Amino acid sequence: MNRRSLPVLGLVCGFLVFAQCGLYAQAAGFNQAGLVLWLDASDAASVVRDANGGIVAWKDKSGQAHHAVPGEGSAKVGLVEAAMNGLPVVRFDGTGFLDVPPIRSTPGKLAVFIVAQRLPAQTNGREWQRLISSTDGSTGNDNKRPSFNLIHPPDGKGSAFGPTVKEYLDDDVKIGPLAIGSNNQRLKGNHLSGDIAEILVFDREFVSEDATQGVIRYLSEKWKAASSRVHEGWTRVGPLGETPVRANDRYPLTDQNNQAGWSLHEPTSDEFNGDQLDAAKWWDHNPTWRGRKPALFMPHNVEVHGGLLRLTMKNETVAGAPQGYDTFTSAAVQSRTRVRYGYFEIRAKPMRSGGSSAFWFYYADDKDHTEIDVFEIGGGAPGFERKYNMNQHVFRTPAEKRHWSVGGVWMAPWNLADDFHTYGLEWDDKELSYYVDGVRVRRAAGSHWHQALTVNFDSETMPTWFGLPDPKDLPSTFEIDYIRTWKKAGQVEEPVLK
């Protein structure tokens, strides 16, 4: 079936679909306001199949007639009965996908909820498999706004997962054209191998957590599915609200009265008030890595001046640079000691270019290799100016041999490169909490992050994420006013030499 036949399909079944939609949603108990796409595999009337069982249309129950049909060049996807909580699902085998025509051509509010699973028999080695992808062709990258995508697990790898409710909320994206079970660019590696049970897309903002939980609860109860938050944690949606006022520099902005009993940890604290980097505390490069190609870390791009640590990216090529390093140089600073647990606070201003500004922790030894990314910001990368990207990686532990990650993105109400803000991470043996201007923007379980890690500031080129920097935006500088590390009484330990 092609899209030209959809109006006929809509006329034939529109009344039935709309009536069922109203009755089901009323019973389900979630607010339908702004619902623009509702695909439900449990509703037999909404799944149209050919004589061989292939799906020719997955009909939209929102009443908007945004029906999903096989994309050009796609193999057929099928319906599998009793596959999730006794209900049918739409199965994608890594070769088929569905298309939905454009729903909204102007950027605005968005909320997406998807129920999906991947059985052990469906696993494969493909990365970044899309549950849903949206791009209108203005950008070839569905990671860049006004495009968006959803993947699961968070690292996109083809590992198995049980019935899961995945959510995505944004405030400045277009809706469609959509690809269900693929990337709109038709990248074969992004085709989904897994099952999708239900999709809800709203063109409105979910202001309250109660509203979000109402939809998650409906889907979780219907499909016996766990919220992805159990694994991925919680990430703030919307503005910070009231922010704490700093009364002193002795304690974290989040705890100015020191109710937790914090004490300053000097080995990874620095006000950067001199005229050179403190070589007893910091390397002016990364001792084990040259940087992400094509940008080469160079010590001459690190300076301490005017009370600031400054990391600069430049449009230049270094004579004799290793193969693949050309056109750009950048900067890295790494702590000479490792640290585990505490509260880490910086005041910083990201660079305004396609180069990244990053504050992160990592270390690798024979047994463990883990990483915590407090932020990776593309302050001048189109579509990333307001994205506060947070992540946690496990590359290797005695029990985990395969790389995976879990993270979140908070959409700041401002362009992050516009000014200085205060950024923090509270890390203990149970949980990691991320803060902006003293307000929590993310919370995640600390299940795997118990290794002493180095503290890192750097700027990298991210060709497949932020895109390469525009040379006219360079040089650009990531500025850090200070880093202060505090520990609670039970966390104090001798610094670990790198």
Secondary structure, 3 states (H helix, E strand, C coil): CCHHHHHHHHHHHHHHHHHHHHHHHHHHCCCCCCEEEEEECCCHHHEEECCCCEEEEECCCCCCCCCEEECCCCECCEEEEEEECCEEEEEEECCECEEECCCEEEEEEEEEEEEEEECHHHCCCCCCCEEEEECCCCCCCCCCCCCEEEECCCCCCCCCEEEEEEEEEEEEEEECCEEECCCCCCCHHHCCEEEEEEEEEECCCCCCHHHHHHHHHHHHHHHCCEECHHHHCEECCCCCCCCCCCCCCCCCHHHCCCCCCCEECHHHCECCCCCCCCCCCEECCCCCCCCCCCEEECHHHEEEECCEEEEEEEECCCCCCCCCCCCEEECEEEEEEEECCEEEEEEEECCCCCCCEEEEEEEECCCCEEEEEEEEECCCCCCCCCEEEEEEEEEECCCCCCCEEEEEEEECCCCCCCCCEEEEEEECCCEEEEEECCEEEEEEECCCCCCCEEEEEECCCECCCCECCCHHHCCEEEEEEEEEEEECHHHCCCCEEC
